[in-house]
Amino acid sequence: MKIKDLFISAKDSNVDKISSLFDFLNQNVEQYIDPKYPVLRGKKTSYYKMLQKATLPPKGHSPQTALAHFSRLFKRAVRWQHPGAFININPPANIASIVASFYTSLYNPNFAQDESTGLLSAAEMIVTKHLAELAQWDWEKSAGIFTFGGKGTNMYAVKTALQNVNPEAGKTGINGADYFIVSNEKSHPCHTEVCDWLGLGKNNCLRIPVTKDGTIDLAEMEKAVCARIEKGQKLTGIILNGGTTNEIIVDPIEKVVELREKIIKKYKLNYVPHLHIDSVIGWAWLFFRYYDFKQNPFKMSAEEVRKIKSLSQKISAVRLADSFGADFHKTGFCPYISSIFMVKDKNSLYRLGGKTAPDIKTLCHGSYSPFEYSMELTRSSIGPVSAYVALETFGIEGFQRLIYNIMTNGEYIRHLLRENEQFEVINPETEGIATLFIAKPQGFHHSYAELIKLDEKKIAKVVDYNHQFYLYSLQALENREVEFKMTFSKSYKPFGCKNKTGALKIYQMSPTATKSEIKRYIKQLIALKQKFDKKHRLMKEDANKPVDFVYR
């Protein structure tokens, strides 16, 4: 093997050397694919045994040998395009964005500065403009920056909020006990984790209780915020839900803005606490601002119209916020990682690096340098490029159809489960995608509403039964008895309840899934439960499995 053969010379075509190796790798991976199942073939393997066998080759292998070895690592990978991949909000990436991301890597640009990217950095600015317009912001005054994930968007929000309250924080540091952030108990756990990473401390992420509809309790928020301010702490910022993982619940943004103004006046604050909307999932419903619900070109049912219209109106209040986050690798159908932090006042972003935002009218190639204010000095091109191509490819109507397709499939799943008395859907009124449900043990005749009122021991038996059924379903997939893979959370509890009831979850994200395919999988689910009830096998879960990771 010649080292030079692994690189593209200045005289070579970019794709000539790649296409044959790409085909070779694809052929090696395809041997593990069975189109009927959402997970590639392969047995669970000890990482330790793999590491014991791994040796660094003294002289290196041929590219074909190296790729053949690499192809084995695809065993057990999830095929997200499969209609039976029910695991999480993890959609298949669209082909155009994959190609753009892959091709861009041939030029290996670092999006920290545009000097080495050609005009590719403009992709980030164009995506930012489109999102600002969707949010009804002035695109010339706003800004956006792609980052390492949804956790990154929230980290930017809290950092921006701190800078707003204490402009010297970047130089002098902070005493975490002096500040606090407001979130709510149904928000993503990363809100607390971000406060940990930024030195505020987890205890200073104030988690407000929610009402029975899952939104932040405004009365409790006011009471808790006032108590902290009166103890000398500063309300640094507020993070609201703009579409939670399971229910896609949007907090009452307008009412929180009003409450913020009330608190500012009451305590005569000399700053405005930053308001961030964690809308990494719900941002995509902004496209329905352009949908004609009266003409209804998609022929949605009345119930679908009601739900989509309601959710799109709620998320449209993001126009009142100071910032929001969007994950294109979730409801944007792009490759990982494609998260962007959007801010209404671009100066608040540039101030993180002690800079003043340039006039967009004078910005030209050679003067765009995100490294000056971003937390990364090394920035991938994948997010900006894949998001740009997705927006160009799908457009407004295309995104409307994508979201509608997965939403209507979710409605169909809930319809099928409600027809069977062995299961009970616990979120029938959801405006989102995920279906949360429980399998009822034999002889259990209570409704879910009755279940949550039972004593803790009786609830625990139902949780254990559902957990056992979930593990049994995983084993059935291993044995090729079913063609779907779902998930389960021991920690799930309904809004306003003390005891955890657990929940099985179907998160169908394939935009190409058909109703007939879904019906087949639900039939398999029903048959599997009947078989499970006859066997009563005790299943054990891997002790090292992260707690509810896919359910966060």
N, C-alpha and C positions, 0 to 999 in steps of 0.2 A: 504493500500500500504506500502510495506517495502522499505526503501531507498536503501538497498543493491540490490534489484531486478532491479534497474535502472543502475547497473554497471556490468561489466563482471568480474567475479572473476578469479583468477589465474588458477582455475581448469576447467573453462567453455571453450567451443568452442567459437571462436570469433563470429560466425554467428548464432548460435542457438537462442539466445535471440533477435536478430535483425530481422531475416527473417519474423517472424510472425507480428511484428509491422510494418515492411516495407510494407507487403501485406495489412495490415489494413489501413495504410495511403493511399496507392495507390487506394484501393477500394473507400475510401471516396472522393478522388480527382477526380476519374474517373466519378463520377456522374455529374460533370460540363463539361465534354468533349463531344463535338459533332464533330465527325471526319470530317464533311463537312466544318467546319469553323476554322480559325486560332486563334480565341480568345475563351477562356473558358467562359461558361455561367456566368451570374451575372450582376446585375445592378450597375451603378455608386453609390457609397456610400460616405456619408460625413464622413471624418476621425474624425471630432469632435464628431459625434454621436457614432462612434465606441469607442472612448476614454471614453465617458461618461458611456458606458455600461461596460467598462473593469474594473474589480476588481481583486485584488490580492487574490487568495484563501488562507484562513487561514491555512489549513492543506494540501493543494495540492490535485490534482485529480489523478486518475489512468492514466497511460500512454495512454490508449485507449481514455479516455475522453479528455486529453490534445491534442492528435493528431487529434481527431475529430474536436475540436475547431480550431486547426491550419489549417486543410484542407480547411476551409472556406476562408482563405486568398488567396487561389489559384484562386478564382473567377476573371475573366477578364485577367488572365495571358495569354501571347502570347505563342502559340505552334510554335516554330521556325522551327520545322521539316515540318510544313504544307507548301505545295507549294504556298499557297496564302498569306503567310506572306511576304509582299512587303515593310516592314517598314524601315529597315536599314541594315547595314552590321553586322548582328547579326545571325550567323549560328547556327544550332543545334550542340550540343556537341556529339562527337562520344562515343559510348557505352563503349568501352574499357577504354578510359580516365576517364569516369564517374566512372566506377567500381574501377579503380586504385585510384582515388582521394578519393572516399568514403571509400574504405578499408583502405587506409593509415591513415585516420582520427581515426581509431580504436587505432592506436599507438600514436596518437596526437603528432607528432614530431614538434619541433620548428626548422625551417631551419636557425636559427641564428648561430647555431654551430652544428657540426656533432656528438658531444659526446652523444647527446640524440636521434639521428636519425638512428643509425646503419649505414648501407651503403647507405641509401636512399639519402643522400646528393650527392652521386655520380651521381644521375639522373641529377642534375643541371649541373655538369661538363660534362657529356656526351652530353647533349643537346647543351651546349656551344661549344663543339668540332665539332659537326655536323654543327652548324650554321657557325662557323668559316671556315670550309671547303667549305660550300656552297658559302661563300663570298670570297673564294680564299685567306684567311688569313692563317698565320702560327698558327695552333691551340695551339702549345706549348707556344706561346708568347702572345696570346690573352686571354680574360676573358669575363665572362658574369654573370649577376646577375638578378634574377627575382624580379620584383617589383610590385607596386600596380596598374599599368595600363600604358597606352600609355603616359599619362601626367607624370608619374613617370620616364619613359625612357628619356623623354626630360629634366626632372629636373636633372637627373644624368648627362646628356650631358652638360648642362649649368654649373652645379657645377664643373664638370671635367674641363671645359674650363676656369673657374675662377681660379681654382687651378693651372692650367698650366700657366696662365698669372701672377698670384700673389700667390706664394707658401705659403705666410704667411696669406692669406685671412682667413683661418680657425681659426687663432688665434687672429688676430687684427680686423677682420671685414673688410667691404669695404665701400667706398663712391660710391653708385650706379652711380652717375653722371660721374664717371671716366671711366666707361666701357659701351660697347654696344654689342648687339647680332644682327646678320643679319638673317632675315626670309623673307618671301614674303607675299603679301596681300592675296594670295590664300592658305596660310598655315593654319594649324589648330589653332584655337584661343588659345589653351593651351600654345603656344610658348610665347605669351604675358603674360599669367597668370603665367607661371613659372618664368619669370623675376620679376613679382610682388612678388611672394612668396619668392624668393631668395634675395630680397633687391636691385635688379638692377633697378627696376621700369619699369612700362609698357612703358613709353616713350623711354626707352633705348632698346626696341626691335624694331629694324629698319625694317619696313615692306616695302619691295621693290616692285614696280609695276611689273606686269607680261606682257609678250607679248601676241599676239593674240592666241598663242597655249597653253597658261596657264602656261608657264615656266618662271622662274625668268628672268627679263630683265637685262642682264649683263652690258650694258652700264649705265643704271640707278644705278645699284649696285655699280659699280666702282665710279661713280660720288658722290653718297651719302656716301659711306665708306670713300673716300678721304676727303670729307668735314668734317666729324666727327673727323678723325684722326688729321687733321690740326687745329682743335679746341682744341686738347689736349686729346681726348678720346682714349681709347684702344679698338681695335677690338678684342673682347674676343673669339667669336666663330661664326660659320655660321651653320644655320640649313636649310637643303634643303629638299624638298619634295621627298620622295621615294615611292609615290603612294598615291594621295589624296583620300578623302572619295568618292567623286562622280565620278571623271574622272580617278582616279588612274594615275595621271600625275607624271612623274619623271623629276625632274630638271636636267639640263645638268651638271652632276657631274664633268666630265673631264674638261670642260671649266671653271668651278668655281675653280677647283684646280689650273689651269693655272693662273687665275686671282689672286688667293691668293698668288701665288709665285711672281707675278708682284708687288703686294702691299707690300709684305715683303721686296723685293729688293728696291723699291722706297723709303720706309720710314725707311729702315735699322732696321726692327723689330728684337729684340733679342729673339723672341719666334715665334712659328708657331700657328696661330689661329686655334682652334679646329674645325674640320669639322664633323658635325653629320648629318646622313640621317634619317629623320623621315619616316621610311619604315614599320611602324606597319602593314600596309596592303600589300604593294607591295613586301615585303620580300619573299612571297611564290612563286613568279615568278622566283626566283633563282633556283628552281628545274628544270626549263626548260633548264638550261645549259647542262643537260644530255639528252635532247630529240633529237632524230634523225629527224630533220625537212625534210630531203630528203626522207627517208623511210616512214615517217609520219604514224606510227603504229595506231594512233587514227583515221585515215582517216578524218582529219580536212579539211574543205574547204580551198581554196586558201586564202580567206579573213581572216579566222580564223588563219591560219598559219602566215600570214603577221602581224596580230595584236599581237599575242602571242609572236612571235619571236622578234618583235620590242620592246615590253615591257620588255621581259627578257634580251635583250641586254642592254637596258637602265639601269635597276636595277643592272646588273652585275658590273657596274662601282662603286658599293659600296666598291669594293676592294681597292679603292683609298682613302676612307674616314677613319676617326679616330674612328668613332663609328656609330652604327645604332640601331634602335629599331625594335622589332618584337612582334606582338600580336598573340599568339596562339589561343586566344578566338575569333579572327576574321577569318583570312584566314588559321588558323590552326585547326579549328573545335574542339576546346577544351572548357572545362567549364571556366567560369569567376572565378578568374582573372588569366591570363596566359601571362603576359607581361615580356619581357626580354630586358635588356640593354646590348648590345655587344660592347666591346672596343678592338681595335687592339693591343694596348700596355697595358698589364695587370697592369703594374706599375702605370699607370695613375688612375686606379680604386683603387688600394691599397693605393695610396698616400692620398686619401680622408680621411683615418683614420690614416695618419702618418706612414703607414707601407710600408715595401718592399715586393714585391711579392715573394713568395717562388718558388723554382725550382720545376716544376711540377713532375720531376723525383723522388723527395724525399718526395712528399706530400703523407701522408697516413692517415688512420682513426685516429681521435683525434686531427688533426692539421688544419682542415678546419673550419675557423671561420669568416663567412661573417659579423657578427655583428660588427667586428672591423672597417669596412669601409662602411657599408651600412647605409642608413638613417633609416632602421627599425631594432629594436632589437627583434621584434616579427615577424617572417617570416612564411607565410603559405607554406604548402607542395603542394598545389593544382597546382600551375604553373609548377614547375619542374617535378612533377610526371605525370601530364596529358600530358605535352608536350613530355616527354620521351616515354610514351606509344603510343602516336599518331605517332611519328616518327618511332617507332619500328613496329607498326601495318600497317601503310600505305606505308612506304618506299618512295623512290624517285618516282616510277611510280604511286603509289597510290595518292600522292599529286598532281602529274601532272594531273591525271584524275579528282580529286576533283575540281581543278581550271578550267580545261577545261569544265567540266560539267556545272558549274555555268556561265562561260563565254559564252558558246554556247547558253544557255538558254536566256541570256541577248540579244544576237544577234537575237534570234528568236522573242523575245518580240518587239524589235525595228522594225523588219521586219513586224510583224502583225500591229503595230501602223501606220507604214508608208503607209500601204495599205488603210487606212481610212482617208478621208479628214477632218474629224471632229477633228483630233488631228495632232500635228506636233512634231516629235522627234527633240529635239534641240541639241542632242549630237550623231548624227548618226555615226561619225567617231571615237567614243571613243574606246579605247583599254581595257576599264574596264568592269565592271559588271552592274552598275546602268544605268537605262534608265531615262533620263530627258525629259519631254515633256510638252506641253501645250494643253489644250482643247480650241478650238476656239469658241467664242460666235457666236450665230446666226447672219448672215449678215456680219461677219468679214471675209474679203477675202484676208487679207494681209498674206504674209509669215512671218516667225519669223525674217528673215533678214530685212524685211521691218518694222516689229513691233519695233525693237530696235532703229529705226531712227525716230519714231513718237514722238510727244511731250509728256511730262511727264503725262499729264492728260489722254491722250488716252491709254498710257501704263498702268496707274493705274486702268483703267476700266477692262483691260484684267486680271490684277493681281487679282482684286476683284472677277471677274467671276470665275477664277480658284480656288480661295480660297473658294468661295461658293460651287463650285462643289466638292471640297475635303471634306468639312464638310457634304455635302449631301451624299457622299460615305460612310462616317463614320456612318451616320444615317441609311443608307441602310444595312450596316453590322449589326447594332443593331437590325434591323427589319428582319434579315435573308433573305434579298433580293439579296445579293451578298456574295461571299465566299472568298473575299480577303480584305486585309487592306493595303493601300498605305499611302504615306505621302506627305507633301507639304511644300515649303519654300517661304515665302513672300520676303525674303531677297536675293534670288538668282539673280545674274546678270551675263551675259556672260563676258568673258575676254575682257578687254579693254573698256567696256561700263560704262557709268555713272549711268544710270537709272536701277533700279531693275525691272526685268520682272516677277519674281516669277517662280516657276517650280514645277510641279507634279513629283513624283519620284517613280519608281518601282525598288526595290533592292531585287532581287530574289536570296536567298542564300541556298535554300534547294538542296543538291546534288542529291537527289533522285527524284526531280520533273520531270515529263514527259512533252513532247511537247503537248500532248493532254490535260493535265490538264491546262497548261499555255494558250492554245488556248481557253479553256472554260472560263477562268477568263477574258481574253481580250474581248471575246464576251459579257460577263456581263458588262464590263466597257463601251463598245460602247452602249449597250442597256440602261445603266444607264444614260448616257449623253442625249440620246434622251428623256428619261423620265424627266430629270432635266430641259431641255429646255422648256418643256410644263408646268412645275409647277411654275418656277420662285419663289421659296420659299426663304425667307431671313433667313439664318442660323446664329447662334451666337456661338462664340467660348468661352470656359472657360477663363475668364480674368486672372486666376492664372496660366495658362499653360506657362511653360518656353519657351522663344523665340527660335524657331528652334533648340531645343536640339537634336532631332533625326536626324537633317540634318547637324550637324557640320562636 
